Structures are given as C-alpha cells and as structure tokens.
Amino acid sequence: MRTILVANPKGGSGKTTLSTNLAGYFANLGKRVMLADLDRQQSSAGWLARRPAVLPTIHGWSGGDSRKAIAELRPHWLIMDSPAGMHGDKLSNALKRAELVVVPVQPSAFDMAATRDFIELLRAEKSVRKEKSYVAMIGMRVDARTRAADDLELFLDSAGFPVLTFLRDTQAYVQAAGDGISLFDLTPGRVVRDMEQWKPLLDWLKE
C-alpha cells in the first residue's frame, strides 16, 4: 500500500480537489483506493456519496478503526484528505503513515503566509528529515497571466521542496465536484489541457 497525505493548514487551499481527483485517477487505473476524509467538514465523504455507482469504485473512510478498515480492503492507494490547521501530534502521526505528501497552495498572500509556517513544520518533522516522507508542492487555481501567479511561482521555488505543477482555475473542477466525479472520469477530449498539467504530479507519485 502506498499512502498520500494532502495537507495545508489553510482552509480552501484545494486539498479536497486534489484528494478526490487523485482517488478518481487511481480508481480508473483499476486500483483499490481508499479515500480517508480526516476533516470535520467531510467534503470528500460528501463527494463520495454523490459519486455515480457506474464509475470505478472508491472506498471511503471517515471515522472508526482505520487499521481494521485498511486491513479488510488492502488498498493499493490510501489518500488522506487532511483538515485545515493540522499540526503537532496529529501532523506527526499522519506523516508517519504517509510516504508521499502533497501541499497545494493558492496564489494569494494569505495562502502563502500560512503555508510558509507549515513548510517549516514539515522540515522539522523526523519522517521528512529522514526521507521517509517525500514532500512536493502544487500551485492551485492558477491563472498564468497574472502577477499573483508569478508571486506564487517565486514562493514555491523558495520552499525547498519539488514544485511539480500548476493547475489552472477552471469550472471543470467545480462541476466535477458537484457531480461526485473526477476529471479522470470524463472523456479525455474534454480535459486535454488539464491532463497535461496533472502529468508531472502523477509521474512523481508513481516513481
């Protein structure tokens, strides 16, 4: 089993968008996928509840005995959608379980300020220092034509972790979320540009 933690202390940073689409990607590859919703808002769990039964199955977990649930399913991929403000022991415990950590950041001063402190927390974590957990950064809802996009690129470059890709701001994510689907459940011709942006992240996860 490989485990991905999607984390950022700032609410609305794009954690659930990344988590649900990653789950959809691996499910479409025929993998057994568990999507763990660790957030009290239960956005990922709500997305799963809306997911059409005809699509590839994604198993959800949002409480109870996670070890038992994992043992029963034996997933190929466990994707953890973390809550805003996760720190301290909860962050350490999540990192101990996660081989891969994806940090989404939006191009705003508030998001970058919150993420700056979080990056320092990640660097100090034993699992990251000993390279048991690998961290990468993702730009979210980015309009490449704006100054904010340039500021975000500079910020991410200074973070000290790999910057994999920048995902554009498009209604495709909003519409997919409302229907309980991922971009990877759509016909490829509808999301050609988005698939190009996702490829560096997917390649990194599968290394």
C-alpha positions, 0 to 999 in steps of 0.5 A: 500500500502506498499512502498520500497525505494532502495537507495545508493548514489553510482552509480552501487551499484545494486539498479536497480537489486534489484528494478526490481527483487523485482517488478518481485517477487511481480508481480508473487505473483499476486500483483499490483506493481508499479515500480517508476524509480526516476533516470535520467538514467531510467534503470528500465523504460528501463527494463520495456519496454523490459519486455515480455507482457506474464509475470505478469504485472508491472506498471511503473512510471517515471515522472508526478503526482505520487499521481494521478498515485498511486491513479488510480492503488492502488498498493499493492507494490510501489518500488522506484528505487532511483538515485545515490547521493540522499540526503537532501530534496529529501532523506527526502521526499522519506523516508517519503513515504517509510516504508521499505528501502533497501541499497545494497552495493558492496564489494569494498572500494569505495562502502563502503566509500560512503555508510558509509556517507549515513548510517549516513544520514539515522540515522539522518533522523526523519522517521528512528529515529522514526521507521517509516522507517525500514532500512536493508542492502544487500551485492551485487555481492558477491563472498564468497571466497574472502577477499573483501567479508569478508571486506564487511561482517565486514562493514555491521555488523558495520552499525547498521542496519539488514544485511539480505543477500548476493547475489552472482555475477552471469550472471543470473542477467545480462541476466535477465536484458537484457531480461526485466525479473526477476529471479522470472520469470524463472523456479525455477530449474534454480535459486535454489541457488539464491532463497535461498539467496533472502529468508531472504530479502523477509521474512523481507519485508513481516513481 
